[in-house]
Amino acid sequence: MTKKYDVIIVGGGMAGLSSAFALRNSVDSILVCDQYVVGNAFGSSSGSTRMFREMYSNPYYSRAAKISNVLWESQEQLYGKRLRVPHGLLFYGEDWGEETIEGSICAAKQVMQEQLTPFEELTAKEISARWPLRTKPSWQGLFEPAAGAVLAREALNFWETETVRCGHEIRTKVKVISVCDGTDVEITFENGVKVLSKRCILAAGPWSRYFLKLLGYQVQLQIWQMLWAYYSVETNRLESYPQWFCFQEKLKGDPDQGLYYGFPYMGDRKSDRGLIKIGIDWAPEKLKLQDYSPLTNIKIPRELLETLDNFVFTYIDGVKSRVETHLCPYTMSPDAGFVLDRLSNNISIFSHDSGQAFKFAPVIGENLKRLVLDEPLLFDLSPWSVNRSSLLI
């Protein structure tokens, strides 16, 4: 007899595990399945840290972040340990009156004022006096002291442990090849085994296009391979770097799109070697893919590495050398917004993480739970609709 679950979740990353955690006490049987392992290095949920912030240009995202922070606090109380490290976040650089995928300094300031989010305004001189960052005289900054880093790997482990503790099942190294909707949802694995569920959540990250096509949805989606690297720094400066986004206007004809980010010393395995993480928050056209296979050998363009190095050694004091380089897949929508919606009465989805979803994990998981259980949502999800005009092909 085919085994049947109340809920099957396809994908064992941030969205899959946070929704399993949210559902763990509300249904009798959950199966989370992943073709690799939980939080694997091929998806977008790997790594030790992610940023959290309320500093957004879009008030919708800022409000969602506020709700998420309340839920993070509740999860931390249950866990008995912190899942976030509040060390602040600096937005700094140019403000040229246009929005980027990370917003803009001016619009973020306006939203924080409207929503009474505490922040500091800083001049270029004040930024360079406070941190080992070089600035241009025209640059400006905003500092959100309550922002910080989510301990991403710790959060995944917590959600997984709680889900299993409540009697639910997590299967790894099982690849889903078919999702068939009907009275029940039939899931077929690559080995031919079939299972059934009353409800299904698709949380497949960069593999979302495959499942959307299976279910008749044609939407715009690109996989951006985003470059980041570890840099060695002078020991006496190691703990002086902030968490930051830098905004610079893209100049006509210049391939450098001007958006960069960095994490402070976090005391993790890499940082204990005296390393900090710095990345590019844009992708050149050759690293924007329509379909994703982690087995594809993608060579990082030499000129992209040179662009990152040029920024780092021009604008950050105390850096000695680039030690490691990595690519991380961002599942991007044209408007840099998420998809969190029902595809049918039985199937819900989270996709198009756009490289900024982990901070919203509690509201993503809770809203997916409420879609599954037909309960009122935390807030209006229409901006994340799978049917919004900006996604349609």
C-alpha positions in Angstrom: 0.0 0.0 0.0 1.2 3.5 -0.9 2.2 5.4 2.3 0.2 8.6 2.9 1.2 11.7 4.9 -0.7 14.7 6.0 2.0 17.0 4.4 4.9 16.3 2.1 7.5 19.1 1.8 9.8 19.0 -1.2 13.1 20.7 -0.2 15.1 20.6 3.1 16.4 24.1 3.1 15.2 27.2 4.8 11.7 27.3 3.5 11.1 23.5 3.8 12.4 23.2 7.3 10.8 26.4 8.7 7.4 25.3 7.4 7.9 21.8 8.8 8.8 23.4 12.2 5.6 25.6 12.0 3.4 22.6 11.2 5.0 20.1 13.6 2.3 20.3 16.3 -0.6 20.8 13.9 -0.6 17.6 11.8 0.0 14.0 12.5 2.6 13.2 9.7 5.0 15.3 7.8 7.6 14.1 5.3 10.4 16.4 4.3 12.5 15.2 1.4 15.6 16.5 -0.2 17.7 15.2 -3.1 20.9 15.9 -1.2 21.0 16.7 2.5 19.5 19.3 4.8 21.0 22.7 4.0 23.2 21.3 1.3 25.9 23.3 -0.4 24.1 23.2 -3.8 21.2 25.3 -2.8 20.7 28.7 -1.2 20.5 27.7 2.4 24.0 26.6 3.1 26.5 28.6 5.1 26.7 29.8 8.7 25.2 33.3 8.6 22.6 35.5 6.8 21.7 39.1 7.4 18.6 40.2 9.2 17.4 43.8 9.1 14.3 46.0 9.0 16.1 48.6 6.8 14.2 48.2 3.6 13.2 50.7 0.9 9.9 48.8 0.5 7.6 49.2 3.5 6.0 45.8 2.9 9.3 44.1 3.4 10.1 46.2 6.4 6.8 45.3 8.1 7.3 41.6 7.3 10.8 41.8 8.8 9.4 43.3 12.0 6.9 40.4 12.3 9.7 38.0 11.5 11.9 39.3 14.3 9.1 38.8 16.8 8.8 35.2 15.7 12.6 34.7 15.7 12.5 35.8 19.4 9.8 33.3 20.2 11.8 30.5 18.5 14.9 31.6 20.5 13.0 31.3 23.7 12.0 27.7 22.8 15.5 26.8 21.7 17.1 28.3 24.8 19.9 29.8 22.7 20.2 32.7 20.3 19.5 32.2 16.6 20.5 35.8 15.7 23.4 38.0 16.6 22.5 41.8 16.7 25.6 43.8 15.8 24.0 46.4 13.5 24.0 47.0 9.8 25.5 49.9 7.8 24.0 51.0 4.5 26.5 53.4 2.9 27.6 54.9 -0.4 25.9 56.9 -3.1 22.3 57.8 -3.4 21.4 58.7 -7.0 17.6 58.5 -6.8 17.1 55.1 -8.2 16.2 51.8 -6.5 18.5 48.7 -6.7 17.7 45.1 -5.8 18.7 46.1 -2.3 16.7 49.4 -2.4 18.4 52.7 -1.8 19.7 54.7 1.1 17.2 57.6 0.7 14.1 55.3 0.5 15.3 53.1 3.4 15.6 56.2 5.5 12.1 57.3 4.7 10.6 53.9 5.5 12.5 53.7 8.8 11.2 57.1 9.8 7.7 56.1 8.9 7.9 52.8 10.8 9.8 54.3 13.8 12.8 52.0 13.2 15.8 53.3 15.2 18.7 54.3 13.0 21.7 56.7 12.8 22.6 59.0 9.9 26.3 59.2 9.2 28.5 61.3 7.0 31.4 59.9 4.9 33.9 61.1 7.5 32.0 59.6 10.4 31.8 56.2 8.6 35.6 56.1 8.0 36.3 57.3 11.6 34.2 54.5 13.0 35.1 51.5 10.8 38.0 50.6 8.6 36.1 51.6 5.5 37.3 54.2 3.0 34.7 56.5 1.6 34.3 59.2 -1.0 33.3 62.7 0.3 29.8 62.6 -1.2 28.9 59.2 0.4 26.5 58.9 3.2 25.3 56.2 5.6 22.5 54.8 7.7 23.2 52.4 10.6 20.5 50.2 12.0 21.8 49.1 15.4 19.2 46.3 16.0 20.1 44.5 12.7 22.6 41.7 12.6 23.2 38.1 11.4 21.0 35.0 11.6 22.9 31.9 12.6 21.6 30.1 9.5 23.1 26.6 10.1 22.0 26.7 13.7 18.5 27.6 12.7 18.3 24.7 10.2 19.5 22.3 12.8 17.0 23.6 15.3 14.0 23.2 12.9 15.2 19.7 11.8 15.6 18.6 15.4 12.2 19.9 16.5 10.5 18.4 13.5 12.0 14.9 14.1 11.4 15.2 17.9 7.6 15.6 17.2 7.6 12.3 15.3 7.9 13.5 11.7 10.2 12.2 9.0 13.0 13.7 7.1 14.4 11.8 4.1 17.6 12.9 2.4 19.2 11.8 -0.9 15.8 11.1 -2.4 15.0 13.0 -5.6 11.4 13.9 -6.4 10.7 13.6 -10.2 7.0 14.0 -10.2 4.3 15.9 -8.3 0.8 15.0 -9.5 -2.2 16.8 -8.0 -5.6 15.2 -7.5 -7.8 14.2 -4.6 -4.4 13.6 -2.9 -1.0 14.7 -4.1 1.1 11.9 -5.5 4.9 12.2 -5.2 7.2 10.0 -7.2 10.9 9.5 -6.4 13.6 8.8 -8.8 13.8 5.2 -7.6 10.1 4.7 -8.6 8.7 4.8 -5.1 5.4 6.7 -4.7 4.0 8.4 -1.7 0.7 10.3 -1.1 -0.1 13.4 0.9 -3.2 15.5 1.7 -1.2 18.7 1.2 2.2 19.5 -0.4 4.7 22.3 0.0 7.2 22.9 -2.8 10.3 24.6 -1.3 12.8 23.6 -4.0 14.8 26.8 -4.3 16.8 26.9 -7.6 14.9 23.8 -8.8 11.5 25.5 -8.6 11.1 26.0 -12.3 11.0 22.2 -12.8 8.0 21.8 -10.4 6.2 24.9 -11.6 6.4 23.6 -15.2 5.1 20.2 -14.0 2.0 21.9 -12.6 1.4 24.1 -15.6 3.0 27.4 -14.5 5.2 29.4 -16.8 6.8 32.2 -14.8 9.9 34.3 -15.2 12.8 32.9 -13.1 16.5 33.2 -13.3 19.3 31.6 -11.3 22.0 34.2 -10.5 25.3 32.7 -9.5 26.5 35.2 -7.0 30.2 35.6 -6.1 31.4 35.9 -2.6 34.8 35.3 -1.0 36.8 35.1 2.2 39.5 37.6 2.7 42.3 37.5 5.3 42.7 40.7 7.3 45.2 42.2 9.7 44.7 40.6 13.1 44.4 43.9 15.0 41.5 44.9 12.7 39.6 41.6 12.7 36.9 42.6 15.1 36.5 46.2 13.8 34.6 45.5 10.6 30.8 46.1 10.5 28.1 44.3 8.6 27.4 46.4 5.6 25.9 47.1 2.1 27.7 49.5 -0.2 25.7 51.3 -2.9 27.5 52.8 -6.0 25.8 54.0 -9.2 26.5 51.8 -12.2 28.2 53.9 -14.8 27.3 53.5 -18.5 29.5 51.0 -20.1 31.0 49.8 -16.8 30.3 46.1 -16.1 30.6 46.9 -12.3 27.1 47.3 -11.0 28.2 48.8 -7.8 26.5 46.7 -5.1 28.6 44.9 -2.5 28.1 43.5 1.0 30.2 42.2 3.9 29.9 40.4 7.2 31.9 41.1 10.4 34.0 38.7 12.3 31.6 36.1 13.7 33.9 33.8 15.5 33.0 30.8 13.3 35.4 28.3 11.8 36.4 30.6 8.9 36.6 33.7 11.0 38.9 32.0 13.5 41.4 31.9 10.7 41.2 35.7 10.6 38.9 35.8 7.6 35.9 38.0 6.7 33.2 37.4 4.1 32.7 39.9 1.3 30.5 39.5 -1.8 29.1 41.0 -4.9 25.3 41.7 -4.9 24.8 41.4 -8.6 25.6 38.9 -11.4 27.0 39.4 -14.9 24.8 38.1 -17.7 27.0 35.0 -18.2 26.2 33.9 -14.6 22.4 34.4 -15.0 21.0 31.0 -15.8 17.6 29.8 -16.9 18.0 26.3 -15.4 20.2 25.1 -12.6 22.4 22.0 -12.2 24.9 22.0 -9.4 26.9 19.5 -11.4 27.6 22.0 -14.1 31.2 23.2 -13.8 30.8 27.0 -13.8 34.1 28.9 -14.0 34.1 32.2 -12.2 35.1 34.9 -14.7 38.5 36.3 -14.1 37.2 39.8 -14.6 34.6 39.3 -12.0 37.2 38.3 -9.4 39.2 41.3 -10.4 36.2 43.6 -9.9 35.6 42.2 -6.4 39.2 42.5 -5.5 39.4 46.1 -6.9 36.5 47.1 -4.6 37.9 45.4 -1.6 41.4 46.7 -1.8 40.2 50.2 -2.8 37.6 50.7 -0.1 38.4 48.4 2.9 41.4 48.9 5.1 43.4 46.1 6.6 42.7 43.4 3.9 45.6 41.2 3.1 44.5 38.7 0.4 41.6 36.8 -1.1 41.7 33.3 0.3 38.6 31.4 -1.0 35.9 32.1 -3.6 32.4 30.7 -3.9 29.3 30.9 -6.0 25.8 30.8 -4.4 22.6 30.4 -6.4 19.9 33.1 -6.0 16.5 32.3 -7.4 15.6 35.7 -8.9 12.3 37.2 -10.0 12.2 40.3 -12.3 11.0 42.4 -9.3 13.3 40.8 -6.8 10.2 39.6 -4.9 9.3 36.2 -3.5 6.7 33.7 -4.5 4.6 32.5 -1.6 1.3 31.2 -2.8 -1.1 28.3 -3.4 -0.7 26.6 -6.8 -3.9 24.6 -6.1 -6.0 23.7 -3.1 -3.5 21.0 -2.2 -0.2 22.5 -3.2 1.6 25.6 -1.9 5.0 27.0 -2.9 7.8 29.2 -1.8 10.3 30.2 -4.5 12.2 33.2 -6.0 14.1 33.8 -2.7 16.0 36.6 -4.5 18.9 36.2 -2.1 17.2 37.8 0.9 14.7 35.2 2.3 16.5 33.7 5.3 15.7 36.6 7.6 12.0 36.0 6.8 12.1 32.3 7.5 9.7 32.4 10.5 7.0 34.3 8.5 7.6 32.1 5.4 7.2 29.0 7.4 4.2 30.3 9.4 2.4 31.5 6.3 3.0 28.2 4.5 1.6 26.4 7.5 -1.5 28.6 7.3 -2.0 28.0 3.6 -1.8 24.3 4.3 -4.3 24.5 7.1 -6.6 27.1 5.5 -6.0 29.5 8.3 -5.9 33.3 8.2 -2.5 34.5 7.0 -0.1 36.7 9.0 -0.5 39.4 6.4 -1.6 40.0 2.8 0.5 37.8 0.5 -0.7 39.3 -2.8 2.7 41.0 -3.5 4.2 37.5 -3.5 1.5 36.0 -5.8 2.7 33.5 -8.4 0.2 35.2 -10.7 1.4 38.7 -10.4 2.0 40.5 -13.7 5.8 41.0 -13.3 6.3 37.2 -13.3 4.1 36.3 -16.2 5.7 35.2 -19.5 
